[in-house]
């Protein structure tokens, strides 16, 4: 466990300026914004607050570097990513502490995220040298078709606060592998992890201008001119559906290639034949990763009426036993929520459910302590009318609702505008496949509470977004397909 001096040393050493064209620079107007420790509510440091002019300077740097970076041999780009992969592992303890201080998650989870983030670099290092095309004889025989793939071009990458390193590498990895330069805008709550990553990429040999990081508290003012500039050719955004819709409208102006990883409202379905102990553990994994602050979090837990009482009792017992506290302390499993507004939203959703008839099995009250903590909470009998059945909770609250038939469970799971991920627990293989195919989501976990993997395509349908990140398909989001017709004499 680091002491206060160790925490201060990590914060003091962390970059706090903009990273543009390979150089650290203050915001042009000298503005800064504060970064808070969510476990105490106190200020950690101040970071450069970019203006629209700073954003445009970053885009100009990316555009100027694009042609040369696209011409870099794939093996060189692969080697850059592998060097960054190794540096992330070498500095995992320092990077994890930095993440815990600015975001709040326990150190064990932060270390896990750094390792997960590094895997995106390794995965896309391997994809960089496997970009392929095709050669075909025209059906009529008088020509040949040559198909090749080229980088989309300068890319705008907007990352969220809940996974401040992994959501960056999931976008930066394929951009570098494909030969695209980029401008990254991290969330203002957690800019330090991304700035640290920029320093690592420079050490790894990524050339000036290929990766730029712009921190700002005024995302709309800074990003909209870049989207509408006609210079950027790609936007990749992870965040709320409401913001994603606005960005999609802006991208339409210049017809930008767009990837959106938006909100979720995941259903977790437990059938009566499931291994109940495994289902409880899976629910905790799906619900409590990142204290519930994840788009993949189990937001609606449907349990068959025959086993809901037993399931609820076991889940409440395990949730109540999870240690809550500052993420830097030994043994802590649940850290604070990101800020006061996030905690207030969770409290309102719980209060609304209780008013409509839900029963609290554990938790449900804001503790009297500094920081933005909310206890692990289990509710049962949550009615359809409760707001949390339709809105992302983004907190450590597990709402249980009973069902009686398979069709009822599937209909309830699909009764949402979102479609990111769903989870199913059953020992009946036929049912597992039937339900997985019927669920309207981009991902389904069968007897597992975590589905994210760098080697698998991550993304949703409906209001949960467009496109996929990770897996072999992830690099395709940063490539354009070009057909070259060759006439024969």
N, C-alpha and C positions, 0 to 999 in steps of 0.2 A: 504494500500500500504506500503510495507516494505521500510525502509530508507536504506542508504548505510551501516550503521553500522549493521543493521539486516541482510543484504545480506552477509557481510563479516563474521558475526558470524555463519551463516549456512554453508558457505564454509569451515570455519576453523574447525567446528565440524564434518564435513563429513569424513568418512574413506577414506584413499588414498593409502592403502597398498593392497597387494594380500591377499586373504582369502583362506588359505589352511589348511585342517585338523583341522578346528575349531579355527585357530589362524591367527592373522594379522601379515604379514611378508613383509619385503622389498624384492624387486627383488634381486635375488642372485648376480647379477653384479652391483647392486646399481643404475641401470638406471631408469630414469623417462621420462615421456612425458607431454606436456602441454595441458591443457583443456581450450578452449576459450569460452568467452561469445559472442555468435553470434550477439547479439544486439549492441555490441560495438567493437568487434574484439580484445578485450583485454584479457590477460591471467587471468583466474580465480585461477588456482592452478596447481600443478604438481602431477602426479599419478605414482605409480610404474609401470615400463615397463618390463613385464616378458620376460624371455629368454626361449628357448626350454626346458632347464633343469627345469625351474620353472613349465612349463606346464606338464612335465613328473612327477614332484613331486605331482602335483595336481591329476593326473590320478592314480598314485600309492596310494594316500590317498583314492581316491574313490574306487579303486579296493579292498583295504584292508577292507574298511567299508561295502562292498556290501553284504556279506553273513549275517552279523548281522542285517543290515538295512532291508534286504528282509524278515528276520524272525520276524521283529517287527509286533505286531498285527495290523491289519488294523485300528482298532479304535484309536490306539495311533498315527498312521500316520495322521488320520483324525483330531485328536485333535491338532496336530502340525499346520496343515493348518488353522484350525479355530482360533487358537491363533494368527497366523500371520495375518489373515484377520482382527481381531480386532485391532492389533497394527498398521496396515496400516491406518485404519480409525482414530485411536487416534492421529496419527502424520501426518495427511493429509496436514495440512498447511505447516509444515516444509518440508515435502517431495515434495510438489508442488512447493515451492519456489526453492528448489535445482534443480528440473527438469527444471523450467523456466530459471534459470541462465545458465545451461549448454546446453540446447536445444533451448530455445528461445520462445517456445509457450506461449501464454497468461496464466496467473495464473488460470483463470477459466477453461481452457482446461487441464491444469496440474492437477488441483483438480479432474476434470472428469476422467482423466486417472488413477489416484491413486485409485479412487472408482471402476473403471472398472477393474484395475489390481487385486484389492482385491476380486472381484467377482469370478475370476478364482480359487482363493484359496478356497472360500466357495463352489463353484461348485464341485471341485475335492475332497474336504473333504467329500462330500456326495457320490461321486463315489468310494472312497477308500473302503468303507464298502459294496459295491455292486459288487465287482469282483466275477464273478460266473463261473461255468463250466457245466458239464453234466454227466448223467449216462444213458446208453442205453443197451438194450439187443441186442446181435449180431443177425443179421437176421437169421442165422442158429441155433441160440439158445444155442450153446456150449460155449459161452464166454460172457463177459460183457465189454463194452467200458466205460472207465472213462476219462473224459476230464477236464483238469485243466489249469489254467493260472498262469504263473510265470513271475517275472520281467525280462525284457530283459537283464539288467545289467548296468554297468557304461556307462553313456550317455554324449555325448558332445553336449552342447547347445550353439548356436551362435546367438546373438540377435542384432538387428539393432539400429540405433540412433534415429529413428523418434518416436518410442514409447518405451522409454528405460526401463520403469517399466512393462507395460502390456505385452510386448512381452516376458519378462522374466517370469512373473507368469504364462503365458499361456503354457510355457514349463516346468517350475519347478513344478507347481501344479500337473500335471499328473505324472511326474517322482516320486515325493514323494508319491503320492497316490498309485502308482503301486509298490513301494519299490525299485526304481532305484536310485543309487547314481549319482551325476552329476558334471561336470566341465562346468562352464559358462564362455564364453568369450563375454563380451559386446563390443559394438562399441567404438573405441578410442575417438570419439567426445563426448560421453555421458556415461562415466564409473561410475559417482558418484551415480546415481540412483541405479544401480545394486549393488554397494558396500554397500549402505545404506540398501538395501533389504537383503543382506547377514547378516548384523548385526541383523536385525529383525528376520530372520529365526533362528539364534542362540538363541536369546531370547525366541523364540517360542518353543525351545526344540529340534530342529533338531540336531541329534548327529554329533559329529566331523567326518569329512570326507564325510558326506552324500551330502553336498553342498559345492562346492569350486568355487571361482571366480578368474579368471586370466585376468588381464587387460594388454593389449599389443598394441604397435603400429606396430607390425610385425606379423599380423595374420597368414600369410602363413607359416612362419618359425616355429611358435609355434604350430599351429594346425595340420599341415600335419603329423608330427611324431606321434601325438596322434591317428589320424585316421588310420595310417598304423601300429600301434603298435600291433594290435591283442588283446589288453586288453580292449579297448573301444568296446562296442557292438551296439552302437546307435549314430546317428548324427541327430540333429534337427537344421535346419538352416533357418533363415529368412533374406532375403537380395536380391541382384540383381540376375537375371537369369544367367548372365555371370559367377559370382562367384559360383553360385549353380551348374552349369555344371561342373566346375573344381572339386568341392567337390564330386560330384557324381562319377566322374572318380576315385578319390582317394578312395572313399568308396568301389568301386568294388574290390579293391585289397584284402580286408579282408571280403567282403560281409557283410558290416554293414547294419543294419536296418536304413533306411533313410527317414526323413521327410523334405521336402523342400517347403517353402512358399516364392515364388519368385516374379518376376515383374508382373505388371498388365498394362492393356491398356483399362480400362473400358469405355464402351459406355453408354451414357445416352440418351434414346430415348423418345421423346415427341410426342405423337400422337395428331391429331387435336381435339379429343374429351376430352382431358385431362383438368383437372382443372388447368388453366395456372398459377394462383397465387401459388397453391400448388407445381406445377412443378418448378417454379422459386425458391421457398424456398428449395425444395428438391435438386435442382442443387447446390445451395449454400452449403447445408449440405454435399453433395457428393463431391463437388469441394474444399471447403475451410477448411474442417477439417484438422488441423495441417498445415494450410497455403498451402494446396495442396500437402504436403510431406507425402503421404500415398499411398500404393499400391492399395488401394480401391478407390482412387480419380477418379472422372469423368474426363477422359482424352480426350474423343471425344463426343461431344454433338450434336446429330442428332435431328433436329426439323423439323416437317412437314412444307412444303413451305407455307401453308396457315396461319401459326401462327408464323413463325420465326421472322418476324420484330417486332411484339408485344412482343414476348418472349425476344428477344435480348434487346429491350429498357428497359423492366422491370428488367432484370438481370443486365444490365449495371448500372442502377440507384442504385440498392441495393448494388452491388459490390463496386461502387465508394464511397458509404457512410460508408463502413466498416473502423473503425479507425485503423490506422497502427502505431506501435511503439514498444517500449520495453515491453515485456510481463509482467513486474512487475507493469506497470502503470495502474491505474484504467480506465476501459472502453475500453482498447485495445482489438481488435478482431483479428488482424493479426500481428503476430510477424515476425522476420527475417527468412530468409532461413538459413540452417545449416552452410554454409561456402561460401567463395568467389567463389569456383568452381561451387557450386550448382546454385548460382545466375547467373554466366556467362553462364551456360548451358541454363537456362530459357531464358535469353536475346537473345542467339543465335537462339533458337527455335522460339521465337516471330519474330525476324528479318527475319528469313527464310520464315515464313508464310506471312509476310507483303510483302516481295519481290515477292512472288508468287501470290499476289492478295488479300490477306485477308485485311479486314478493321478493324481498331481499334475503338471500341466503348467507351472504357475507359482504362486508364492505359497505359502500354506498354513502359515505360521509367524508368530507374534506378534513384531513387531519390538521391539528393546530400546531404547525411547525413552519419554519422558513422554507422557501422554495415552492415549486409548483407541483406538489405531490397529490396523487389521488390513489386510494388503496385498490388492490385487486378486488373486483366486485363480481358477484354472480347473482343474477335475477332469474326467477322462474315465473312461468305464466305470463310472459310478455305478450300482450295482445297485438293484433294486426294494426290497430289504430295508433300504437306507440310510435313516436317520431324515430326512435332508434331502429325500427324495422325498415326505415326508408332512407335514413341519413347515415353517412359514415360516422361511427363513434369516435374513432382515432384516440382510444384510451383503453385502460385495462378493465373493461366491462364485458362480461359474457352474458348475453340475454338468451334464455332458454324458452322454447315454445314446443308444445307437443304436436305430433301428427299421428295419423293412424294408417294411411295407405301410401304406397310408393308414388302413385299419381299425385296425391295431395302434396307430398314433400317436393316433388319436382316442380309442380305448379307454383308453390310458395317460393322456392329458390329462384325461379325465373321471373317472378313478379317484381321486377326492379328495372330501372333504366340502365343499370350497370351490368357488366359482364366480364369481369377480370378473371376471377378464379372461384372455384367451389371445391368443397371437400366432401368425400363420401367414405363412411366406415361401414363395411359389410364383409362377411365371409362367403357370400354367394357371388361367384364369379360372373354368372349370367346377369344378375342384378347390377353388379358393378359396371359392366359394359353398357347395359341398357340405360342406366341413369347417367353415366358419363356422356353418352351420345346425346341424351335428351337435354342436358344442361346447357344453357345459353351463356357460355363463357369461353374465353380463350385458353384457359388452363383448368385442369381438374386434378386434384390429388386423391388417389385411392389408397386408403389406409395409411396416409402420411399427412402430417400437418404442415410440412414445408415443401414447396414445389420449386422454389427458385434455384437455378443452376446455370452457371455461365455457358454450359454446353447445350442448353435447351432454349427454345424460343419463348421469350417472355412478352406477354401482351394480352390485350383484351378485345372484346367486341362491344357493340352498342356504345353507350356513353363512356365506356372505359378506355376508349382510345383507338388509334390507328397504327398499324405497323407492328413489328416485333423487334425486340432487342435480345442479344445473346444467340447462341446456337449458330449453325452454319448460315442461317438466314439473316443474322444480325448485320453482317457486313454489306448485304445487298441494299440496305437502307441508305448506304453512302456511295452506291455505284449506279451509274447510268449505263444502260445497254445500247450499244451502237451497232447498227447493221450496215455493212459495206457490200454493195453489189458490184461484182467484177464480171464484166462482159468478156467473152472469149472471142478472139479473132476468128 
